[in-house]
Amino acid sequence: MSAVIDRASSSTTEFLRQAGVVPVVVVASADEGVRLAEALAEGGLPGMEVTFRSPAAAEAIRAVRAALPDFVVGAGTLLSPADVVAAAEAGAHFGVAPGTTPDVVAHAHRHGLDFIPGAATASEVERALGLGAAVVKLFPAEVLGGVALLDAFAGPYPHARFMPTGGIRVDDLPRYLERGNVLACGGTWIAPRALLDSGDFAEISRRAASAADAVRTIREPSGKEHPHGA
């Protein structure tokens, strides 16, 4: 089962809504990044977030863009303007950060990179929204209270949309994706370093398929997010 999304007619927000789950990965090389993207697509997930926790991140993003042009690849853990420039030059479709730094957000806008800043509190959500964010990363989601916090945010911020990340597993997806203010969940459980080190891309594809099946089960009956928490 292969998964692609037409980037020409789809914004990052729509990609997140369709994908439901975005694997958050650390890659050791460009070749590993390509093999990982192939495994995820085979399992039914159309994109991933390559974090800048590895010096190979930019090279891997560039290689994935060249090898799988329909696969959506974002750049995560962008902590400085230099990270943003490197991600944009590598061809990342979007950028993500664990927090919200105005200078980093400004550089993303300047370089035409869709950007998802992070937040853990109401003040940080307001700061991200005030800087023009269409989507906010809730991080670390489970530590902060998970869906209970998302439900609390839905009241004062009814138009805010989130990508919760941190501690989420496949069994948690229904609780999150049924919320109207959640577009997608970020997750590290699909392609952890141990599986990449062992070269077990078959298991990564299996985990991707499990996540993709969960998204379809949750969202296909109505074709959109559940209104709970909207």
Summary of the structure (lengths in Angstrom):
residues: 230
radius of gyration: 16.1
end to end distance: 31.6
largest distance: 45.8
contacts: 841
relative contact order: 0.16
helix: 47%
strand: 14%
